[in-house]
Amino acid sequence: MLIPPPLCPFTAARIAGLQATVLLLLTLLVKAKVQIKTASALGLFLLALQTLVFLAAAGALGLVAIGGAALVLNRPRPAEA
């Protein structure tokens, strides 16, 4: 013999389960938002660092090129006979 289902489809256990599920999903959503903001901040920091390293390397190469050109242009020329 089967027990007839209760008239109310929501039991206390089902409501508690739904509340726990909603709480879990909200917690995961907040965690994801925090992770996104952290990763975004880290990405911006790494991009700025990469830009500064590139500018420093380009500046050093520019100084070496200017110094080499100055050495070539200012070297003593042999006297022509």
Buried (B, 14 or more C-beta within 10 A) or exposed (E): EEEEEEEEEEEEEEEEEEEEEEEEEEEEEEEEEEEEEEEEEEEEEEEEEEEEEEEEEEEEEEEEEEEEEEEEEEEEEEEEE
